[in-house]
């Protein structure tokens, strides 16, 4: 396949976190019977989270420590 069609390099002047694998390369990996894989059972759990409440509570506790 070659590097040019396998790896998608980031654009110059950006702050990338790595390189990307091209769509063609990923399709080849998925379609190859000899590719090894790890099966992952993703389960999304409901999580109640309020950033506003978190910070209000944090600031309230910080005032008592002074």
C-alpha distances in whole Angstrom, upper triangle without the diagonal:
4,7,8,6,7,10,13,16,19,22,24,27,26,27,24,24,20,17,15,12,11,12,9,8,11,12,10,11,15,14,13,17,16,15,18,20,24,26,28,31,31,35,36,40,42,43,46,45,47,46,50,52,50,51,54,55,53,55,59,58,57,61,63,61,63
4,6,6,6,9,12,13,17,19,21,25,24,25,22,22,18,15,14,12,11,14,11,10,13,15,13,14,17,17,17,20,19,18,20,22,25,28,29,32,33,36,37,41,43,44,46,46,47,46,49,52,49,50,54,54,53,55,58,57,56,60,62,60,61
4,5,5,6,9,10,14,16,18,21,21,21,18,19,15,12,12,10,10,13,12,10,13,15,14,14,18,19,18,22,20,18,21,22,25,27,28,32,31,35,36,39,41,41,44,43,45,43,47,49,47,47,51,51,49,51,55,54,53,57,58,57,58
4,6,6,7,9,13,14,16,20,20,21,18,19,16,12,12,10,9,12,11,10,14,16,15,16,19,20,20,23,23,21,23,24,27,29,30,33,32,36,36,40,42,42,44,43,45,43,46,49,47,47,51,52,50,52,55,55,54,57,59,58,59
4,6,8,10,14,16,18,22,21,22,19,20,16,13,11,9,7,9,7,7,11,12,11,13,16,16,17,21,20,18,21,22,25,27,28,31,30,34,34,38,40,40,43,42,44,43,46,48,46,47,50,51,50,51,55,54,54,57,59,58,59
4,7,10,13,16,18,22,20,21,17,17,14,10,9,6,6,8,7,5,8,11,10,11,14,15,15,19,18,16,18,19,21,23,24,27,27,31,31,35,37,38,40,40,41,40,44,46,44,44,48,49,47,49,52,52,51,54,56,55,56
4,6,10,13,15,18,17,17,14,14,10,7,6,5,6,10,10,8,10,13,13,13,16,18,18,21,21,18,20,20,22,24,25,28,27,30,31,34,36,36,39,38,39,38,41,43,41,42,45,46,44,46,49,49,48,51,53,52,53
4,7,9,12,15,14,15,12,13,10,6,5,6,6,9,11,10,12,14,15,16,18,20,21,24,24,21,22,22,24,26,26,29,27,30,30,34,35,35,37,36,38,36,39,42,40,40,43,44,43,44,48,48,47,50,52,51,52
4,7,9,12,11,12,9,11,8,5,7,9,10,13,15,14,15,18,19,19,21,23,24,27,27,24,25,25,26,28,28,31,29,32,32,35,36,36,38,36,38,36,39,41,39,39,43,44,42,43,47,47,45,48,51,49,50
4,6,9,7,8,6,9,8,6,8,11,12,15,17,16,17,20,21,21,23,26,27,30,29,26,27,26,28,29,29,31,29,32,31,34,35,34,36,34,35,33,36,38,36,36,40,41,39,40,44,44,42,45,48,47,47
4,6,6,9,8,12,11,10,11,14,14,17,19,19,20,23,24,25,26,29,30,33,33,30,31,30,31,33,32,34,32,35,34,36,37,36,38,36,36,34,36,39,38,37,40,42,40,41,45,45,43,46,49,48,48
4,6,9,9,13,13,12,14,17,18,21,23,22,23,26,27,28,30,32,33,36,35,32,33,33,34,36,35,37,35,37,36,39,39,38,40,38,38,35,37,40,39,38,41,43,40,41,45,45,43,46,49,47,48
4,7,9,13,14,14,16,20,20,23,25,25,26,29,30,30,32,34,35,39,38,35,35,35,35,37,36,38,35,37,36,38,39,37,38,36,36,33,35,38,36,35,38,40,38,38,42,42,41,43,46,44,44
4,6,10,11,12,14,17,18,21,24,23,23,27,28,28,29,32,33,36,36,32,33,32,32,33,32,34,32,34,32,34,35,34,35,32,32,30,32,35,33,32,36,37,35,36,39,40,38,41,43,42,42
4,7,9,11,13,17,19,22,24,23,23,27,28,27,29,32,33,35,35,31,31,30,30,32,30,32,30,32,30,32,33,31,33,30,30,28,30,33,31,30,33,35,32,33,37,37,35,38,41,39,39
4,5,7,10,13,16,18,21,20,20,23,24,23,25,28,29,32,31,27,27,26,27,28,27,29,27,29,28,30,31,30,32,29,30,28,31,33,31,30,34,35,33,34,38,38,36,39,42,40,41
4,7,9,13,16,18,21,19,19,22,24,22,23,27,27,30,29,25,25,24,24,25,24,26,24,26,26,28,29,28,30,28,29,26,29,32,29,29,33,34,31,33,37,36,35,38,40,39,40
4,7,10,13,16,18,16,16,20,21,19,21,24,24,27,26,22,22,22,22,24,23,26,24,27,27,29,31,30,32,30,32,30,33,35,33,33,36,37,35,37,40,39,38,42,44,42,43
4,7,10,13,15,13,13,17,18,17,19,22,22,25,24,21,21,21,22,24,23,26,25,28,28,30,32,32,34,33,34,32,35,38,35,36,39,40,38,40,43,43,42,45,47,46,47
4,6,9,12,10,10,13,15,14,16,19,19,22,22,19,20,19,20,22,21,24,23,26,26,29,31,31,33,32,33,32,35,37,35,36,40,40,39,41,44,43,43,46,48,47,48
4,7,8,6,7,10,11,10,12,15,16,19,19,16,17,16,18,20,20,23,22,26,26,29,31,32,34,34,36,34,38,40,38,39,42,43,41,44,47,46,46,49,51,50,51
4,5,5,6,9,10,11,12,14,16,19,19,17,19,18,20,22,22,25,24,27,28,31,33,34,36,35,37,36,39,42,40,41,44,45,44,46,49,49,48,51,53,52,54
4,5,5,6,9,10,11,12,14,18,19,16,18,18,20,21,21,23,23,26,26,30,32,33,35,35,37,36,39,42,40,41,44,45,44,46,49,49,49,52,54,53,55
4,5,5,6,9,10,10,12,16,17,15,18,18,21,22,23,25,25,28,29,33,35,36,39,39,41,40,43,45,44,45,48,49,48,50,53,53,53,56,58,57,58
4,5,5,6,9,10,11,14,15,12,15,15,18,20,21,24,24,27,28,32,34,35,38,38,40,39,43,45,43,44,48,48,47,49,52,52,51,55,56,55,57
4,5,5,6,9,10,13,14,11,13,13,15,16,18,20,20,24,25,28,31,32,35,35,37,37,40,42,40,41,45,45,44,47,49,49,49,52,54,53,55
4,5,5,6,9,12,13,11,14,14,16,17,19,21,21,25,26,30,32,33,36,37,39,39,42,44,43,44,47,48,47,49,52,52,52,55,57,56,58
4,6,5,6,10,11,9,13,13,17,18,20,23,23,27,29,32,35,36,39,40,42,42,45,47,45,47,50,50,49,52,55,54,54,57,59,58,60
4,5,5,9,9,6,9,10,13,15,17,20,21,24,26,30,33,34,37,37,40,40,43,45,43,45,48,48,47,50,52,52,52,55,57,55,57
4,6,8,10,7,9,9,12,13,15,17,18,22,24,28,30,32,35,36,39,39,42,44,42,44,47,47,46,49,51,51,51,55,56,55,57
4,6,9,8,11,12,15,15,18,20,21,25,27,31,33,35,39,39,42,42,46,47,46,47,51,51,50,53,55,55,55,58,60,59,61
4,5,6,9,11,14,16,19,21,23,27,29,32,35,37,41,41,44,44,48,49,47,49,52,52,51,54,57,56,56,60,61,60,62
4,6,8,10,14,15,18,21,23,26,29,32,36,38,41,42,45,45,49,50,48,50,53,53,52,55,57,57,57,61,62,61,63
4,6,9,13,15,18,21,24,27,30,33,37,38,42,42,46,46,49,50,48,50,53,53,52,55,57,56,57,60,61,60,62
4,6,10,13,16,19,21,24,27,30,34,35,39,39,42,42,46,47,45,46,50,49,48,51,54,53,53,56,57,56,58
4,7,10,13,16,19,22,25,28,31,33,36,37,40,40,44,45,42,44,48,47,46,49,51,50,51,54,55,54,56
4,6,9,13,15,18,21,24,28,29,33,33,37,37,41,41,39,41,45,44,43,46,48,47,48,51,52,51,53
4,6,10,12,16,18,21,25,26,30,31,34,34,38,39,36,39,42,41,40,43,45,44,45,48,49,48,51
4,7,9,13,16,19,22,24,28,29,33,33,37,37,35,38,41,40,40,43,45,44,45,48,49,48,51
4,6,9,12,15,19,21,24,25,29,30,33,33,32,34,37,36,36,39,41,40,41,44,45,44,47
4,6,10,13,16,18,22,24,27,28,32,32,30,33,36,35,35,38,40,39,40,44,44,44,47
4,7,10,13,15,19,20,24,25,28,29,27,30,33,32,32,35,37,36,37,41,41,41,44
4,6,10,12,16,18,21,23,26,26,25,28,31,30,30,33,35,34,36,39,39,39,42
4,7,9,13,14,18,20,23,23,22,25,27,27,27,30,32,31,33,36,37,37,40
4,6,10,12,16,18,21,21,20,23,25,24,25,28,29,29,31,34,34,35,37
4,7,10,13,16,18,18,18,21,23,22,23,26,27,27,29,32,32,33,36
4,6,10,12,15,14,14,17,19,18,19,23,23,23,25,28,29,29,32
4,7,10,12,11,11,15,16,16,17,20,21,21,23,26,26,27,30
4,6,9,8,8,11,13,13,14,17,18,18,20,23,24,25,27
4,5,5,6,9,10,11,12,14,15,17,18,20,22,23,25
4,6,5,6,9,10,10,12,14,15,16,18,20,21,23
4,5,5,6,9,10,11,12,14,15,17,19,20,22
4,5,5,6,8,10,10,12,14,15,17,19,21
4,6,5,6,9,10,11,12,15,16,17,19
4,5,5,6,8,10,10,12,15,15,17
4,5,5,6,9,10,11,13,15,16
4,6,5,6,9,10,11,13,15
4,5,5,6,9,10,11,13
4,5,5,6,9,10,11
4,5,5,7,9,11
4,5,5,7,9
4,5,5,7
4,6,6
4,6
4
